Amino acid sequence: MMQAIETQIRSNDPPETRQTFERLLREGYPLEDALKLIASALVGELFGVLKNESQYDHARYVANLERLPRRPWDKD
């Protein structure tokens, strides 16, 4: 999972991953914590895909990223 996140950041694909990474660092999260938070957004998307037997939903992934540091499974 971490390798996938690092690849997304390095390749800037999708750009929202890198933007979120930079935002979390600016907010004071250590590198490892920022990566783990982004991984939780990806896990949330993958869970949605598996649970609903659906395809990857970029908008849902971006929404998960924008919620960070709240994780997809955190109650509002």
Summary of the structure (lengths in Angstrom):
residues: 76
radius of gyration: 11.7
end to end distance: 25.3
largest distance: 36.4
contacts: 200
relative contact order: 0.17
helix: 71%
strand: 0%
